[in-house]
Amino acid sequence: MRFTVAIAGAVLAALSLAPATATAAPENPDMSPMIIGGGYASNFPYAARLFFNGRENCSATKIAPRWILTAEHCVAGNGTYTFRAGSLDQTSGGQVVTGTRIIKHPSADLALVQVGTAMSAPFSPLASSSDGVAVGQTVQLYGWGATCTNQPEINCQSRYLKVANTRVTNPNGTDYRGGRAISVQRVDGIAAGGDSGGPMFGAGRQIGVASTSDRATRSNYTRIATYRSWITTNAGV
């Protein structure tokens, strides 16, 4: 039984929870996460901040010169998707690129966005089809999501990329769309609104993509190993 809802961008928290339409926000605000607790990342060149029609919305990673990996529910609306890639500061640095094509997984909370300008290396090292994730393993979550729960999340978005340690409770959990996910519990932080689409890292590789969270103690990240062949087929990595 899924215990959380998808963790869309905190900036959208005041909007309707109805499904996205051509004029609505691209994701349900209760679907998205950001890092509550944890600390600031000091070295993470793979990060990409997702903006929908110019508004901060989700997190993501650059995985190839023209490809970005994020959550499907982060790109559910019709509009312009831009990314600041390769910077820890969502307001400056790195490269700003625009999505030109979106490929959504048919049954998991994953999406690939092709961008119009080539991004510079390095790119996120993705887990293989056998990632070795185990119960009790400590893994890291990265994102620009909300840092509070006692006020509208739009008021407490982090300017700088954050990171939190969590512990795996189930390597075969469920994501927002019913796909395979890695379930974790809080160690020193957890995902919240705005963290959706952001990465989970374990043993030096990206093993998950943020999908759902209760914004307090538990989160589910779509398991990359399960869908590795789909990523390779579509993005070539």
C-alpha positions in Angstrom: 0.0 0.0 0.0 1.5 3.3 -1.0 1.9 5.6 2.0 2.7 8.9 0.3 1.7 11.0 -2.6 4.0 12.4 -5.3 6.2 15.2 -4.3 5.8 18.0 -6.8 7.4 21.5 -6.7 6.8 23.4 -3.4 6.3 26.5 -5.4 3.0 25.1 -6.5 1.7 24.3 -3.0 -1.1 26.9 -3.2 -2.5 25.5 -6.5 -5.3 23.1 -7.0 -4.6 19.4 -6.4 -6.5 18.5 -9.6 -4.6 16.7 -12.4 -2.4 18.9 -14.6 -4.0 20.3 -17.7 -2.6 22.5 -20.5 -2.9 25.5 -18.3 -2.2 24.0 -14.9 1.1 23.2 -13.1 2.8 20.1 -14.3 2.6 18.2 -11.1 0.5 17.7 -8.0 2.1 19.7 -5.2 1.5 16.8 -2.8 3.6 14.6 -5.1 6.8 16.5 -4.8 9.6 16.5 -2.3 12.5 18.7 -1.0 15.2 18.0 1.6 14.0 18.6 5.2 17.0 18.4 7.5 20.3 17.1 6.0 22.9 19.7 4.9 24.2 21.5 1.9 25.9 19.5 -0.9 29.5 20.6 -1.4 30.4 18.7 -4.6 27.7 17.4 -6.9 28.3 18.4 -10.6 25.4 16.2 -11.9 22.6 18.2 -10.5 19.9 20.0 -12.6 17.2 22.3 -11.3 14.0 22.0 -13.3 11.9 25.1 -14.0 8.4 25.0 -15.5 7.5 28.2 -17.4 10.2 30.0 -15.5 9.2 28.8 -12.0 11.3 26.5 -9.8 9.6 23.2 -9.7 11.6 19.9 -9.5 15.1 18.4 -9.3 16.8 16.3 -11.9 20.2 15.0 -13.1 22.2 15.4 -16.3 23.1 11.9 -17.6 24.5 12.7 -21.1 25.3 15.8 -23.2 21.7 16.2 -24.3 19.7 14.2 -21.8 18.3 14.9 -18.3 16.6 12.3 -16.1 13.7 13.3 -13.8 10.3 12.1 -12.6 7.4 11.6 -15.0 5.1 13.6 -12.8 7.5 16.6 -13.0 6.9 17.0 -16.8 3.2 16.2 -16.9 2.1 19.7 -18.0 2.2 21.6 -21.3 4.7 24.4 -21.2 8.4 25.2 -21.3 10.9 23.2 -19.3 14.3 24.7 -18.6 17.1 23.5 -16.4 20.1 25.0 -14.7 22.6 22.1 -14.9 25.9 21.6 -13.1 25.5 24.2 -10.4 24.8 23.9 -6.7 23.1 27.3 -6.8 19.7 27.3 -8.6 20.0 31.0 -9.3 23.5 31.2 -11.0 26.3 29.2 -12.5 26.3 26.1 -14.6 24.4 26.0 -17.9 20.8 26.9 -18.6 19.3 24.6 -21.2 15.8 24.1 -22.6 13.9 20.8 -23.1 13.0 20.0 -26.7 11.7 16.5 -26.3 10.2 14.5 -23.4 10.1 10.7 -23.2 7.9 9.3 -20.4 8.1 5.8 -19.1 4.8 4.0 -19.7 4.4 2.6 -16.2 7.0 4.1 -13.8 7.6 7.6 -12.5 10.6 8.3 -14.8 11.1 10.7 -17.7 13.9 11.6 -20.0 14.2 15.2 -21.3 16.3 15.9 -24.4 17.7 19.5 -24.4 18.6 21.7 -27.3 22.2 22.6 -26.1 24.9 20.1 -25.3 25.8 20.1 -21.6 29.4 19.7 -20.3 30.6 16.7 -18.4 30.6 15.1 -15.9 27.3 13.2 -16.0 25.6 11.2 -13.3 26.9 7.7 -13.1 23.8 5.5 -13.3 23.4 2.1 -11.6 23.5 -1.0 -13.8 20.7 -3.5 -14.0 22.2 -5.1 -10.8 22.6 -2.3 -8.2 23.1 -4.4 -5.1 20.8 -2.2 -3.0 20.0 -3.9 0.4 17.9 -3.3 3.4 19.8 -1.3 6.0 22.1 0.4 3.4 22.7 4.2 3.9 22.0 6.2 0.8 22.0 9.9 0.0 19.2 12.1 -1.4 19.8 15.3 -3.3 17.4 18.2 -4.1 16.3 21.8 -3.9 13.0 21.0 -2.2 11.3 22.6 0.7 13.1 22.9 4.0 10.0 23.4 6.2 6.6 21.8 7.0 5.1 24.6 9.2 4.4 27.1 6.4 3.8 27.1 2.6 6.7 25.3 0.9 7.1 28.2 -1.5 8.4 30.2 1.4 11.3 27.8 2.3 12.7 26.6 -1.0 16.5 26.1 -0.8 18.7 28.3 -3.0 21.5 25.8 -2.7 21.4 22.0 -3.4 20.8 20.0 -0.2 21.7 16.4 0.7 20.4 14.0 3.3 21.3 10.5 4.6 18.5 7.9 4.6 18.3 4.2 5.2 16.9 1.6 2.8 13.8 -0.2 4.3 12.6 -2.0 1.1 14.5 -2.2 -2.2 11.3 -3.4 -3.9 8.8 -0.6 -3.0 6.4 1.2 -5.2 6.6 4.6 -6.9 3.8 7.1 -7.6 2.8 5.3 -10.9 3.1 1.8 -9.5 6.7 1.2 -10.7 9.5 -0.4 -8.8 11.0 1.9 -6.1 13.6 2.0 -3.3 11.9 2.9 0.0 13.9 4.7 2.6 13.5 6.2 6.1 15.0 9.3 7.5 18.5 9.3 9.1 19.3 13.0 9.2 16.8 14.3 6.6 14.1 13.4 4.1 12.7 14.5 0.7 9.9 17.2 0.4 8.2 19.5 -2.2 10.7 20.4 -4.9 12.9 17.3 -4.5 10.8 15.3 -7.0 12.9 14.0 -9.9 16.1 14.4 -7.9 18.7 11.6 -7.4 19.3 9.0 -4.8 23.0 7.9 -4.6 24.5 4.7 -3.2 28.0 3.4 -3.5 28.9 6.3 -5.8 26.1 5.8 -8.3 22.7 7.1 -8.9 20.3 4.4 -7.9 17.0 6.2 -7.7 14.8 9.1 -8.8 12.5 10.9 -6.2 8.9 10.0 -6.6 6.9 10.2 -3.3 7.4 11.2 0.3 5.5 11.7 3.5 7.8 14.8 4.1 8.6 13.5 7.6 10.2 10.1 7.8 9.8 8.1 4.5 10.3 8.4 0.8 10.1 6.3 -2.3 12.6 6.6 -5.2 12.0 4.9 -8.6 14.7 2.2 -8.9 17.0 2.9 -11.8 18.3 -0.7 -12.1 14.8 -1.9 -12.9 14.5 0.5 -15.8 18.1 0.7 -16.9 17.5 -0.8 -20.3 14.7 1.7 -21.0 17.1 4.6 -20.3 19.8 3.1 -22.5 17.4 2.4 -25.4 16.2 6.0 -25.3 19.1 8.1 -24.2 22.0 5.9 -25.2 23.7 5.8 -21.8 
